Amino acid sequence: MTGHEAAWMDDLRAASDALRDVLGAIIRSEQQYAVFSPMMLLQQMSNDPEWAWLQPLYRLIADIDHAAHDEVLPATEIAAIGAHARALLSGVGAPVEQAFLLRYRRLLQSDPKVAMAHGTALRALQKLPPEPDSEAERLHAHHQWNLRRKHARGE
């Protein structure tokens, strides 16, 4: 592993931590209206349609953690992960998760802790390598990331 690869993997793990902090801030904000034990919350997030809007963020964090756990990822794929995460949080770029964005944007405007976690996550994502200039390389990296995610989930 080269120095750049090690640094990018560290940056990817830091970005995942920052996304986890966004998820935590969202959950704390949502729990103002309904208090759940940790186990009940996990069940709610997994099974309750009211919480389904959070699954894109929850799945992304799990996918990043799984991918970053066992191997060194190519810089282009790390860049694709960063683009995916920025698109999820901002609604710009990749296919938009409308249900997530609708609720998330409301929380961004109403809860300063969610807004602060959002800003921290975006700064962490900026440390990831940039996407290649070549559209073919970008598409290939996104395809590789999507294949890795599907494989990890057993799809």
C-alpha positions in Angstrom: 0.0 0.0 0.0 1.4 3.4 -1.0 1.3 6.4 1.2 -1.4 8.0 -0.9 -3.5 4.8 -0.7 -3.2 4.6 3.1 -4.1 8.3 3.5 -7.1 7.9 1.2 -8.3 4.9 3.2 -7.9 6.8 6.4 -9.8 9.7 4.8 -12.5 7.3 3.7 -12.9 5.9 7.2 -13.1 9.5 8.6 -15.8 10.3 6.0 -17.7 7.2 7.2 -17.4 8.4 10.8 -18.7 11.8 9.7 -21.6 10.3 7.9 -22.3 8.2 11.0 -22.4 11.5 13.0 -24.9 12.9 10.5 -27.1 9.8 11.1 -26.7 10.1 14.9 -27.7 13.8 14.7 -30.8 12.9 12.6 -31.8 10.2 15.0 -31.4 12.4 18.0 -33.5 15.1 16.3 -36.2 12.6 15.3 -36.2 11.2 18.9 -37.5 14.5 20.2 -40.9 13.2 19.0 -40.6 9.6 20.0 -38.1 7.9 22.4 -36.9 4.4 21.5 -34.5 2.1 23.1 -31.5 1.3 20.9 -33.0 -2.1 19.9 -36.4 -0.6 19.2 -34.8 2.1 17.1 -32.9 -0.4 15.0 -36.1 -2.3 14.5 -37.9 0.9 13.5 -35.2 1.9 11.1 -35.2 -1.6 9.5 -38.9 -2.3 9.3 -41.1 0.8 9.9 -42.1 2.6 6.7 -41.9 5.9 8.7 -38.2 5.4 9.0 -37.5 4.0 5.6 -36.3 7.4 4.4 -33.1 6.9 6.4 -32.1 3.7 4.7 -30.0 5.3 1.9 -27.8 6.9 4.5 -27.7 3.9 6.7 -26.9 1.6 3.8 -24.2 3.9 2.5 -22.4 3.9 5.8 -22.6 0.1 6.1 -21.4 -0.2 2.5 -18.4 2.1 3.1 -17.5 0.3 6.3 -17.7 -3.1 4.7 -15.6 -2.0 1.7 -13.0 -0.2 3.8 -12.6 -3.0 6.3 -10.8 -5.7 4.3 -9.0 -4.1 1.4 -7.4 -1.1 -0.1 -9.7 0.5 -2.7 -8.5 2.2 -5.8 -8.5 6.0 -5.7 -11.1 6.2 -8.5 -13.5 4.1 -6.4 -12.9 6.1 -3.3 -13.7 9.2 -5.4 -16.9 7.5 -6.6 -17.9 6.8 -3.0 -17.3 10.5 -2.2 -19.4 11.6 -5.1 -22.2 9.2 -4.0 -22.2 10.5 -0.5 -22.1 14.2 -1.6 -25.0 13.4 -4.0 -27.0 11.8 -1.2 -26.5 14.7 1.2 -27.0 17.5 -1.4 -29.3 16.0 -4.0 -26.9 16.9 -6.8 -25.2 14.4 -9.1 -26.2 10.8 -8.9 -29.8 9.6 -8.8 -31.5 11.6 -6.1 -33.1 9.9 -3.1 -36.2 12.1 -2.9 -37.7 10.7 0.3 -34.4 11.1 2.1 -33.7 14.6 0.8 -37.2 15.9 1.7 -36.9 15.0 5.4 -33.1 15.7 5.6 -33.5 19.2 4.2 -36.1 20.0 6.8 -33.9 18.8 9.5 -30.9 20.8 8.1 -33.0 23.9 8.4 -34.5 23.2 11.8 -31.8 21.5 13.8 -28.4 23.2 14.2 -26.8 19.9 15.3 -27.8 18.2 12.0 -26.5 21.2 10.1 -23.2 21.1 11.9 -22.8 17.3 11.3 -23.7 17.9 7.7 -21.0 20.6 7.3 -18.4 18.3 9.0 -19.4 15.4 6.7 -19.0 17.6 3.6 -15.5 18.7 4.8 -14.5 15.1 5.4 -15.8 14.1 1.9 -13.7 16.9 0.3 -10.6 15.1 1.5 -11.3 12.1 -0.7 -9.6 12.0 -4.0 -11.3 13.9 -6.9 -13.1 12.0 -9.5 -11.2 11.5 -12.8 -11.7 14.0 -15.6 -12.5 11.2 -18.0 -16.2 10.4 -18.1 -15.4 6.8 -19.0 -13.2 6.4 -15.9 -15.8 8.0 -13.7 -18.5 5.7 -15.0 -16.3 2.7 -14.5 -15.4 3.7 -10.9 -19.1 4.2 -10.1 -19.9 0.8 -11.7 -17.2 -0.9 -9.6 -18.5 0.8 -6.4 -22.1 -0.4 -7.2 -20.9 -3.9 -7.9 -19.0 -4.0 -4.6 -22.1 -2.8 -2.7 -24.3 -5.4 -4.4 -21.8 -8.1 -3.7 -21.5 -7.1 0.0 -25.3 -7.3 0.4 -25.5 -10.7 -1.4 -27.6 -9.3 -4.2 
